[in-house]
Amino acid sequence: MGEDSGRVTLPLSSPIWSSFFSVSPLTVVGTREEDGGHDLAPKHMAMPIGWRNYFGFVCTPLHATQRNAERTGAFTVSYPSPDQVLETSFAAAPRQDDSSKPGLAALPVVPASVVDGVLLRDAHVWLECELDRVVDGFEESTLVVGRIVAASVDERALRSSEGEDDDVIAAAPLLAYLPPGRFARIERSNSFPFPADFKH
């Protein structure tokens, strides 16, 4: 199919991802710096790995996030609320000539409970991970995978058998990142129409 049918072929000579919008979570990954300070970096190529307690994010050895995780064997993950968009953007600020990130001072954090690190205060979900593996071979990118050793959730965002999922999302809206460069606040959702015999 070509452009005449409404379908536009994208050239593969460069990455295709800026040609259309998609939906991703927005997470903040925390690691411990060599000098004892902490680093926080937003990651949208981030997700559970499989159905067990593993979490992974795309990174590169050029970033301190991956180097710190490999050196310390741990990282944290915070899922910010939509009200934390500005704070989260501070974590994306580039490093200064002395490798510092002054924007991190604007991010309120709390200590992790199991691993050596910090979590973004007032987020919805917090994960603490021990590094499981780093998978390379995606040109300049890698997949950093951790085993979750501690997890917690804001009580407003906690699903329960007694409550309605709609009420949970209304009480604790989700922050979605729409690459490239947009975000959305999710306050409403609909049940997915699974077939009657579908098993999760």
RACORRA-V815361 format. One record per residue. SS is DSSP state (helix for helix, strand for strand, loop for the rest). PHI is phi in radians with two decimals (* if undefined). Layout:
ss: {SS,SS}
phi: {PHI,PHI}
//
This chain:
ss: {loop,loop,helix,helix,helix,loop,loop,loop,loop,loop,loop,loop,loop,loop,loop,loop,helix,helix,helix,loop,loop,loop,loop,strand,strand,loop,strand,strand,strand,strand,strand,strand,loop,loop,loop,loop,loop,strand,strand,strand,strand,strand,strand,loop,loop,strand,strand,strand,loop,loop,loop,loop,loop,strand,strand,strand,strand,strand,strand,loop,loop,loop,loop,helix,helix,helix,helix,helix,helix,helix,helix,helix,loop,strand,strand,strand,strand,strand,strand,loop,loop,helix,helix,helix,helix,helix,helix,helix,helix,helix,helix,loop,loop,loop,loop,loop,loop,loop,loop,loop,loop,helix,helix,helix,helix,helix,loop,loop,strand,strand,strand,loop,loop,loop,loop,loop,loop,strand,strand,strand,loop,loop,loop,loop,strand,strand,strand,strand,strand,strand,strand,strand,strand,strand,strand,strand,strand,strand,loop,loop,strand,strand,strand,strand,strand,strand,strand,strand,strand,strand,strand,strand,strand,loop,helix,helix,helix,loop,loop,loop,loop,loop,loop,loop,helix,helix,helix,helix,helix,helix,helix,loop,loop,strand,strand,strand,strand,strand,loop,loop,loop,strand,strand,strand,strand,strand,loop,loop,loop,loop,loop,loop,loop,loop,loop,loop,loop,loop,loop,loop}
phi: {*,-2.12,-1.16,-1.10,-1.59,1.62,-1.87,-1.80,-1.35,-1.68,-1.22,-1.68,-1.28,-2.49,-1.00,-1.51,-1.19,-1.52,-1.52,-2.74,-1.65,-2.45,-1.98,-2.38,-1.27,-2.09,-2.10,-2.09,-1.69,-1.93,-2.44,-1.64,-1.35,-1.11,-1.50,1.69,-1.32,-2.09,-2.09,-2.24,-2.46,-1.25,-2.39,-1.88,-1.53,-2.54,-2.97,-1.09,-1.90,1.36,-1.73,-1.71,-1.58,-2.21,-2.37,-2.40,-2.52,-1.47,-2.58,-2.70,-1.12,-1.31,-1.68,-1.09,-0.97,-1.20,-1.08,-1.13,-1.07,-1.21,-1.23,-1.65,1.36,-2.72,-2.76,-2.04,-2.37,-2.13,-1.71,-1.23,-1.48,-1.03,-1.27,-1.84,-1.04,-1.12,-1.04,-1.11,-1.15,-1.05,-1.21,-1.50,-1.08,-1.19,-1.28,-1.38,-1.04,-1.60,1.27,-1.45,-2.19,-1.01,-1.07,-1.13,-1.12,-1.50,-1.72,-1.28,-2.24,-2.29,-1.18,-1.22,-1.65,-2.06,-1.62,-1.45,3.11,-2.24,-2.16,-1.29,-1.11,1.24,-1.31,-1.66,-2.38,-2.26,-2.16,-2.09,-2.21,-1.68,-1.05,-1.72,-2.91,-2.13,-1.83,-1.84,1.83,-1.80,1.00,-1.45,-1.74,-2.33,-1.96,-1.72,-2.06,-2.16,-1.66,-1.27,-1.94,-2.76,-2.58,-2.58,-2.49,-1.01,-1.06,-1.20,-1.68,-1.44,-1.32,-2.50,-1.20,-1.48,-1.71,-1.70,-1.05,-1.01,-1.18,-1.12,-1.18,-1.18,-1.34,-2.34,-0.99,-1.70,-1.75,-1.98,-1.75,-2.01,-1.14,-1.72,1.53,-2.25,-2.46,-2.48,-1.82,-1.77,-2.04,-2.34,-2.66,-2.22,-1.16,-1.34,-1.41,-1.13,-1.04,-1.03,-1.72,-1.23,-2.06,-1.20}
//
